[in-house]
Amino acid sequence: MSQPLYLIRATRRCATHPPGSLLWFTGPRSSIARGWRAVSGAHRPEHYSGTV
């Protein structure tokens, strides 16, 4: 079974992403880095292969 996939949004500035940046994150929700937050209800369908 594949890892859950979350759309995450930067909540503060970091070295590589301004606030509001969106990324797909694969893995357990508990391991999302500080400064990032999962966008509620945004799960990538299995057949989706694009990027944000």
Phi and psi restraints in degrees (value plus and minus 20) as a CYANA .aco file:
   2 SER   PHI    -100.7   -60.7
   2 SER   PSI     140.5   180.5
   3 GLN   PHI     -88.3   -48.3
   3 GLN   PSI     130.3   170.3
   4 PRO   PHI     -85.2   -45.2
   4 PRO   PSI     131.1   171.1
   5 LEU   PHI    -142.5  -102.5
   5 LEU   PSI     107.8   147.8
   6 TYR   PHI    -141.6  -101.6
   6 TYR   PSI     125.9   165.9
   7 LEU   PHI    -108.7   -68.7
   7 LEU   PSI     102.7   142.7
   8 ILE   PHI    -136.4   -96.4
   8 ILE   PSI     131.0   171.0
   9 ARG   PHI    -143.1  -103.1
   9 ARG   PSI     116.2   156.2
  10 ALA   PHI     -91.4   -51.4
  10 ALA   PSI     111.1   151.1
  11 THR   PHI    -122.7   -82.7
  11 THR   PSI     -28.3    11.7
  12 ARG   PHI    -171.5  -131.5
  12 ARG   PSI     144.0   184.0
  13 ARG   PHI     -92.0   -52.0
  13 ARG   PSI     119.1   159.1
  14 CYS   PHI    -149.7  -109.7
  14 CYS   PSI    -196.3  -156.3
  15 ALA   PHI     -82.1   -42.1
  15 ALA   PSI     -49.6    -9.6
  16 THR   PHI    -137.3   -97.3
  16 THR   PSI     -34.8     5.2
  17 HIS   PHI    -154.7  -114.7
  17 HIS   PSI     108.4   148.4
  18 PRO   PHI     -93.6   -53.6
  18 PRO   PSI     140.9   180.9
  19 PRO   PHI     -76.3   -36.3
  19 PRO   PSI     121.0   161.0
  20 GLY   PHI      72.9   112.9
  20 GLY   PSI     -27.0    13.0
  21 SER   PHI     -82.7   -42.7
  21 SER   PSI     125.0   165.0
  22 LEU   PHI    -135.1   -95.1
  22 LEU   PSI     118.3   158.3
  23 LEU   PHI    -161.3  -121.3
  23 LEU   PSI     133.1   173.1
  24 TRP   PHI    -107.0   -67.0
  24 TRP   PSI     113.6   153.6
  25 PHE   PHI    -141.3  -101.3
  25 PHE   PSI     108.3   148.3
  26 THR   PHI    -129.4   -89.4
  26 THR   PSI     107.3   147.3
  27 GLY   PHI     119.3   159.3
  27 GLY   PSI    -197.6  -157.6
  28 PRO   PHI     -86.8   -46.8
  28 PRO   PSI     121.1   161.1
  29 ARG   PHI     -78.5   -38.5
  29 ARG   PSI     -51.6   -11.6
  30 SER   PHI     -87.6   -47.6
  30 SER   PSI     -36.3     3.7
  31 SER   PHI    -119.1   -79.1
  31 SER   PSI     -10.8    29.2
  32 ILE   PHI     -84.8   -44.8
  32 ILE   PSI     111.9   151.9
  33 ALA   PHI     -84.5   -44.5
  33 ALA   PSI     134.2   174.2
  34 ARG   PHI     -81.7   -41.7
  34 ARG   PSI     124.3   164.3
  35 GLY   PHI      72.3   112.3
  35 GLY   PSI     -23.4    16.6
  36 TRP   PHI    -146.5  -106.5
  36 TRP   PSI     128.0   168.0
  37 ARG   PHI    -158.0  -118.0
  37 ARG   PSI     118.7   158.7
  38 ALA   PHI     -88.1   -48.1
  38 ALA   PSI     116.9   156.9
  39 VAL   PHI    -101.1   -61.1
  39 VAL   PSI     100.7   140.7
  40 SER   PHI     -81.9   -41.9
  40 SER   PSI     116.4   156.4
  41 GLY   PHI      56.7    96.7
  41 GLY   PSI     -15.9    24.1
  42 ALA   PHI    -119.5   -79.5
  42 ALA   PSI      74.6   114.6
  43 HIS   PHI    -138.2   -98.2
  43 HIS   PSI     113.0   153.0
  44 ARG   PHI     -96.4   -56.4
  44 ARG   PSI     109.5   149.5
  45 PRO   PHI     -85.1   -45.1
  45 PRO   PSI     132.9   172.9
  46 GLU   PHI     -76.5   -36.5
  46 GLU   PSI     -55.6   -15.6
  47 HIS   PHI    -104.4   -64.4
  47 HIS   PSI     -24.6    15.4
  48 TYR   PHI     -96.2   -56.2
  48 TYR   PSI     113.0   153.0
  49 SER   PHI    -149.4  -109.4
  49 SER   PSI     -13.5    26.5
  50 GLY   PHI    -106.9   -66.9
  50 GLY   PSI    -193.0  -153.0
  51 THR   PHI    -143.8  -103.8
  51 THR   PSI     147.7   187.7
